[in-house]
Amino acid sequence: MVRRETCVLFALLMQLGLACGTLGQAAQPASQPPSNWYVHGFYLLHLDHHTNARMEVGRDADLTETARLLSLSKPDVIQIHAKGNPGWTTYPTNIGYTPPRLANDVMRLWADLAREEGYVFSAYYNIGRDGEIMKRHPEWNRIKPDGTLRDRALCYHSGVAEGYLWPMIDEIMDRYHPAGFWFDGSCFTVATCYCPKCRARFRREHAMDAPTSVQRPGWIAYKEMQREIYRQFVRDTAARIKKRDPACLVAVNWAYSLRMPEEPPAGVDYLTGDHATRLDDLAPDAIWYDGQSRPFDLMTTVFVRDKDRRLPKPTPQIQQEMGLILAHGGRYFAWDTPTDGSGLVAERQEMLGKVVAPFLRSRQAWCLDSRRLPDVSLFHGAAAHYAASVDNAAVFPRQNPPLLAACDGLRRLHLTPEMVSDRRLDEGDVRGRLLILEDTAELTEVNRQALRRYVEGGGRVLLTGRAIATARLVEVGNKSGLVQEKLGRGEVFCLTQALFGEPAGAASSPTDAATILRQVLPPTQRRIVTEAPDTVELVLREKDNATVLHLVNIAPGKREYDPKTPGFVNMRLTELPSAPACRTALRLSSRPHKVTLEPQDQACDDWTWSDGLLNLTIPAFDVHQMVVIQ
């Protein structure tokens, strides 16, 4: 009873700005990181703390014990919630909603710990979802066509930024001086909104009522208006933060990702996304991010859900996730969850120290700041992507069957692609020997002109399905099968059906796709030729003066699913067979003087050199293997 009364009194004092003598004035910066600390980081740790009114927030937040547990894995960056999607904070706020049972200022503890222990401190803030705002200020929430509220989805045209989000961000910056913000809950929640302000803006700009379905006039324009509202909100939010603290970095979960294939504004410093246990979705997102103009990370949970328990994720599963992210050029962001009282769970922090940190640190030197060397490039433009999901009320959906099918199919044929954006196509920045437009439904005139320049300048392109008509490069008439045409100094290959996936008339099997690709890009012109099975993904990269071949065991293994657990955290990989030894040939510019297996630092002696090809046997491995060629 005494302890409970003390906690309640402490919470009241904090709300008055009196506890600990720190809340009524600006605190000292939590850390003094480099001007762009993110480029030096490789292992980041996020504590996912969606507080609510029932939790005794901060009860378990002990500075000494938190420091001890973090020291087991020593992440480069530590991050915890300032506000989660229920709308409650982890600190005593004068702007938002302080948990009524707040026992300790969690943000203060983490900011102080970061400063004292030398960690970079980043603040998580849910900028798109807020249950308390939905209840208390429904006028700031997104509204469906029928007038009901979308679940915890803020409308950025409603005044919520000016009246709530931005003042709270200012409050967090003034008190805790985070080195960065990781904004969640926005890009993937943005759907058409029918609040009075959105309706009025559309009528003002287009002289018509807001359409409520794809069948109504103006639907495409209405979705584009919603996108522009979001773009402007992100630009303005980042600009406000930079004006207040130019060194404070900004990331927005899933913004400018595969679901939003656009160029990020200057104020967005790195790209990021969270995947929990959805292993099969990691590679396409990493491949897209790897080809963009910012460094990136992907986040997975360090736990799996089993009924009401959070168990440490099995070692093969988390290593498979990390291996894929590293092979595709990313940093790893570990996602853990504290107790309801804001304490770290020792069992999972110990796993981070024994499994995650050693895996990452032993590979960091060969992975950080490396560059992809692709054989194939896959075009992913904004107009094409949004056309693939035109009927979806979500304005930034991941939905794009042709692109995702092509990405998966190419990976399994050992032609793991890069993805080329609108900007890169316009600049002629296509690094593969073959550019593929897979069943592309729409291109802009700028896309067409850039594509023509690329081919006429000596490029090679494969157009499949609808891409033939949308590209307007050549006429194939009634020709069937694979059609080849010269254009300037380049070549255009046309296939009237899609190469992968299941649209009508698609190539009927991976074997058919492989045969077609051997004609378009013969093995003698590829950087990688291998006998590895399709359960081993190969990615070639360069780091400084070394060429690094990544091999990732992507076999499905034995998986278990808990039907009572949300789908994004319910997969558990219990067994993963080793990847077999394989013969592989790499086309290189010069004969290597050293070939090693990493991270073992083991010489690879079973190789020969002939006619520009390095032929080697790669031994069997468990999850992730690197071959470093110098």
N, C-alpha and C positions, 0 to 999 in steps of 0.2 A: 504493500500500500504506500509506504514512504517513497519507494522508487517511482511508482506511477505518478504520485503527486509532484515529485521533483521534475519528472519529464514534462508534465502539463505546464508547470510554472516556467520551465525553461523555454517551452514553445511560445508561451505568451510573451516572455521577455524578448525573445528573438523577433517576434512580430512588431514589437515596439522599438526594435533597433538597439536594445540595451545589452544583450547577452554578449559576453566575452570582449566587450569593448571594441568590436570590429565592424559592426553592422551599420553604424550611423555614418561611416566615412569610407572613402575609397580605400580598398586594401592594396597592398603592394603586389606587383605582378607575380603570378604563380611561378613563373620560370623565365629565364632569359634565353630562349632558343635562338638558333640562327635565323636570319631574315626569312628564309624559306626552309623551315625545319623538316618539312615533309620529304623533300628530295633526298635527305640523308636517312630517313626512317625506312624500316623494312618490316618490322613486327610491331603492330599496334594492338592495343587491348581496349575493348569496349565493354562497359558494364551496363546492361540493359535494365533500367530501373523504372518501370512504369508504375509510379506510385498512385495510391488511391486514398480515400478518406479513412479507410479502416486500418491502414498500416501505421505502425509506430516508427515512422521514417527516421533513420539515424540512430536508432537504439543500439545496433550492433556495430556502428561505425567507430572503431577504435583505431587511432592513428598508428600506434605501435604495431598492432597485429596486421593492419592493412599494409603497412610498409614491409613487414616480414614476409607476408604472402606474395606481394608483388616482386620482392627480391628473388623469389624462386625462379622466375623466368625473365626478369629484367626487360620488359618491353621498352621500345623507343618512345612510345606515346601511350598515355593513359587517358581514358575518356569515360565520363559518367553523365547521367541525365541531369539537366537543369529542369526540364519539363517533359513529361511523356505524353502519349496520346490520350490518356484519361483526362488530362488538363491540370493535374496537381504537380507541384514542384517538389524539389528535394531541398529547398532552402526557403527562408522566410521572405516572401516577396511582398512588395508594396503595390505591385501591378496586377498580378494574377491570383492564384488560389493556393494558399499554403495548406498542406495537410493538417487537419485539426490535431493530430497526435504527433506532430513533428517533435522529435526528441533531441535532434542535433542537426546542425547545419552541414549537410553532406558536401555541398559544393565547397564550403570553406575548408573542410578537412582535406578534400582531394587537392585543392589549390595549394594549401600549405604543404602537403606531402610532396607534391610535384616540385615545389621550390626547394624544399629541404633535401630531397633525394635525387634531384637532377633529372626528373622526367619532364617531357613536354606534356602540358595539360590542355586537352581539348574538351569543349563543352558540347554535349548532345542537346539539341533543342528540337522538339517536334513542332515544325512550322506549318504543318498541313492538317493535322488531326487534333481535335480538342473536345473531349466529351463535356467538360464544364461549360465551354462556350456554346456548344450545341444546346445545352439546357438553359443557360442564363442569357445568351445573346443569339437567339436563332436567326436574327437578321444578318449575322455574320457567317452563317453556314450556307453551304450549297443547297439549292432547292431543285427537286426533281420536277419534271413537266406537270405532274399532278398536284404540285404544291407541297408535298411532304419533304422532309429534310433528308438529304443524303447522310449516311452515318458518319459522324465526326469528320466532315470534309469542309474545310474553310474556303470561302470565296474571296479571292484576292482583289476583287473589284468592289467589295462591300464596305470597306473602311476598317476591316479587321487589322490590317497592317499598321495604319496610323494610330488606331485606338488601343491596340493591345500588343501585337507582336513586336513592333519596333521599340516601343518603350521598355518592354521586358528585356529585349536584347541589350539595350543601353544599360539597364540596371545590372545585368550580368557582367557586362564589360567593366562597368565602374567598380563593382565590388570584387570581382574575382580575376579579372584580367586574363582570361583564357588565351592561349596561343592560337586557338582556332575554334571554329564552330562546325559541327557536323549536323546539318539540317535534315530532318527526316519527315516523312509523311506527306510530301507534296506532289512530286511528279506523277507518281502512280495513282494518286487519288483525284487528279484533275479530270473532271468530267463536265459535260455541259451543265450549266447552271441557269436557272430561270428565276433568279431573284429580280426584284424590280430594277436594280441598277444594271444588271446584265441585259435585261430585255430593253431597257431604255437606250443603252448604248448601241445595240444592234439596230434598233429602229432609227436612231440618229444617223448611223453610218450607212445603212442599206435600205432605208425606207420600206421596211417590211417587218412583220411580226416574227418573233423568234421561232424557228422551226423546232418541232418536238420529235421528229424522226427523219430518217434518211429519205423518206418519200416526199417530204415537204420541201418547197423551194427555199434555198438559202442554207441548207444543212451544212454543206462543206464550208461555206463562209462563216457560219456560226461556230463550228469547231475551230476554225482558224482564229476567230476572235478570242476564243477561250485560250488558245495557245499563246496569243500575243499578250493577253493579260498576265499569264504566268511568266513569260519571258521578261516582261517589264518588271514584275515583282522581284524576280531573281536578280536582275540588274540593279534595281534600286536598293534591295537589301544588301547586296555585296558592296555597292558604292557607299552606303551609309557606314558600314563596318570599316571599310578602308579609310574613310574620312576620319573616323574616330581613332583608329589604330591601324596604320598602313601595314604593320607586320602581322596582323591577325588574319589567319588563313580561313578560307571559306570553301566548304564542300556541301553539295546538295545530293542526297541519296537518290540515285537513278536519274538525275537530271543529265541531259546530254549523253545518255546511254543508248543502247541499241533501240530502246523504245522512243527515244527522242534524238534522232540522228542529225543534230544541228551543232553549230560551232558555239562553244561556251563563251560567255562574255569575259572581259578582262578580269573581273573581280572574282571569278571562280578559279581556285588555285589547283585543285586536283579533282579527279573523278572517282566515284565510289559506288558500291552497291552491296546489299546484304542478301545472302542466299540461304541461310540456316542450314538445312540438310539437303537442299535440292541440287545434288551433285551434277545431274545431267544438264542443268541449265548454266553451269559455270563457264564452259568453254566459249559459247557464242558471245556472251557478254564481255569476257576477257579479251577475245579477239577484236571485238569492236573497239574497246577502250585502248587497246595496245596500238591502234593505228591513229589515235587522235593526238591533239596538241598538248595534252596534259598527262602527267604521271597518274597512276591509278592504283586502287586496291580493290579487293573483293573480301567480303566478310562472311564467315560461316560460324555456326555455333560450335562451342567446344563441348556441348552436351547433346544428348538425345533424350527425348521424352519417353518415359515408360510409365503409362498410367499417370499418377500424380508425382512421379519422381523425375528429377533431372540427373541422369547418369553421365559420367564422363564419356565422351564420344570414343568408340573403339579406335585403337591406334591406326589400323589400315584405312579406316574411313577418313579420319582427319588428315592423314598423310596423303591420301589420294586427292583430297580437296586442295591441300597446299601445293602438291606437285603440279596440278593443273594450273593453278594461279601463277606459280613461278614460271612454268614453261611458257606461259603466254605473256610474260613481262610484268606481272603485277606484284604488289606488296600484299602481305597477309594481315587481315584484320580479324582478330579473335573476338568472338562474341560470347560473353558469359553473362550470367544473371546473378545478382546478389540476393541475399535473404530479404524478406520483407522489411527487416530492420536495417538494411543497407550494409550488411557485412559480407565479406568475401567468403566463398565456400572453399575450405581448405582442400578437399579432395580434388576439385577441378583445378585449383591453382597449382597443386602438386603435379597434376598431369601436364599442365603447361610447361612446368620446369623440366619434367622428365622426357616429354615427347615433342611438344611444339617448338620450344626455343632451340633445342639441339638440332632439329631438322632444319629450321630456318637459318640459324647462324652458320651451319656447316655449308650452306649453299649460297649465302648472301654475296660473297665476293664474285661469283660467276653469274649472278642473276640481276643484281641491281644495276639499272641504267644500261641494260643490253638492248639490242635492236633485232627485230625479226628479219629473216632472210627467206621470203616466201617464193614458192614456185608459181602459185596461183593467187590472183586478187579477185575479190568478190565485191561487186558494187552494192552499196547500201546508201541510197539517197533519201532525203526527207520526203519528197513528193511521192516517190515510189512506195515508201513505207506507209505513209498516211493513206494512200489509195488502197493498200492491202487491208485496211481496217476501217473503211469509210462508214460502215454501218454501226460501228461501236460507239457508244456514248462516251467512253473514255477517250480523251484526246491524245494521250501518249501511251497507247497499248503496246504490249510486247508482240502482239499477234502479227505474224508475217510468215505464213507457212512456206512459201517458196524459198525465202532467204534461210530460214532455220533448217529446212530439209537439205538445202545445198551445203550449208556449213557442216552439218553432221555427215553427209555423204562424202564430202571431200576429206574430212578428217579420217574417216575409216578407209579411204583409199590412199592414205599417206600423202595427201596433197593439202594438208592443213593450210587454209588461206589466210591472207590478211583481208581486212575489210576497208574499202575505199569510200570515203565520204564525198559529198558534193564538192567541198573545197578542194580536196586532194585531186579529184578528177579534173576540176577546172585548172589546177596548177600543173597537171600532167604528172603528179606524184603517184605513179603506179609502179610498185617495186617487183611485182610478180612477172613472170614471163608470159602469162595469159590472164586476161581480164574477162570475167564471166558476169553477164547480166542474166540472172535466172528468172525467167517468166515475169519480167519487170512490167508492171501494168501501166506505169506512168513515168515520164521524164519531162523535165522542164526544157525550154529552148536552150538555156545555158548548159544543161547536161548534154544535149545533143551536139551542140557546137564543140564542147570539150571532148566528147567522145570521138567526133570526126577528126579533130586535131590530133588526138592520141593515135588513131589508126593511121591517118595519112602520114604521120611522122615516123611510122615504123612499128606501131603497136599491133598486138594480136588480140582479137576479141571473139568470144563465143556468145552469141545471142540465142536464147532459147525461148520457146513459147511466145508470149505476148511481147517480149523484148524486141523481136524482129520488127514489128510494126511501129512500136513506140520510138525506136532508135532512128528510123528513117535513113539508114546508111546504105542499104542495098535492097533490090527487089528480088525475091526468090520465086515469085509466081507460083506455079503448080509443082515446083520441084519438091521432092520428098527426101527423107534421110538427112545426112549431113551435107550441107551445101557450103562450098568454099568460094569466096570472091576476093579479088585484089582491090585495094583502095589506097591510092597513093603508094607509099612504101610499106604499107601494112597489109594485114589480112583480116577478113571478116568470115567467121564460121557461123552458120545458121542451122539450128535444129528446131523444127517446127513444134516439137513437144518439149515439155520441161525435162531437164536432165535427171532430177531427183523428185522425191515426193510422190503424191498420189493424185494430182489433177488428171483429168481425162487425157489419155494419150501420152503420159509420161513414160520415160524409159522404164521397162518392166522390172529391172533388177539392178543391183549394184554391178553385176558383171557387164550389163549393157552400158552403163555409165562409164565403167572402166575402159571398155573397148573404144567408146567414142573419145574419151580423153586421151587415150594412147594415140589416136589419129591427130588430135588437135595439138597435143603437147607430148611428143614422143619421149620415152624414158631417157633417150640419149641427150635430151635438152633440159632435163630436170636436175635440180641440185641433190635430191634424195631419191634413191631407189632402194627398196628394202624387201626382205622376205618376211618381215615381222607380220604377225596376225593383225586383224583389224581391231583387236582389243588392246593394241599398243599404239599410242599416238606419238608421232615424231614431230618435233618442232626445232627448226634450225635458227640459231641466233648468233649475233656477234657481240663480243664484249672487248673493248680496247683492241688488242691485236690478236685476240683468240676467236676461234669459231667454236660455238658450244651447241652440241646436239642434245636436246632433251628427249627422253623417252619416258612416257607416263603409262602406267598400267591402268587402263580405263575399263577393264573387265567388270561386269556387273557384280560378280561375286555372289555371295548369299545374302539376301536382303530380307529384313523383317519390317513389317509395318504395323503400327498400333492404330486400328480404325477409330479409336476414341480420342486420338490426339490430332490436333490441327495438321493438315497435310504438309505444311512447310517445315515441320520439325518431327515428323513421325517415321522417318526412314532410319534404319539401323543396319549398317553393314557388319555382319558377324564373321564372314570369311572372305578372303581375297586370294585366289591362287597366284603363285608367282608368274611373272611374264617369262616366256621361254627365251633362250639364246636365239639370236638372229643375225643373219648376214646383211650388211648394209653397205651401200656405196654412196660416197659423197663427192660431188664435183667441186673442186677447189681451184683457186688461182695458182697455187704453188704447192710444192711438196712439203708436208709438215716435218718438223724436226722433233716433235714431242706429241704423244697422244696419251691422255690419262683418263681414268675413270674417276669421277668425282661424285660425292664428296670423300670417297675412300682414299684419294691421293695415291692411286694404284696405277702403275704403268700398264698400258694396253699394248702388248707386244704382237698380238695376232692381227697384223695389218700389212697391206702391200700398197704400192703406188704404181699406177700405170696410166698413161695417157690422160692425165688430169683427174684421175679418179682415186680416191682413197677407199680401198676395200678393207673392211674389218669385220670381225666377229664380235658382237656385243654379248657378254655373258648374261645368263638369266638374272633377273633382279626382282625385288619385291614390289616396290611401288613407283619410285622415281629414280632415274639414273641419268647422269650427265656424262657425255664424252667431250672432253676439252681438247681441242686441236690447236697446237701452236707451231 
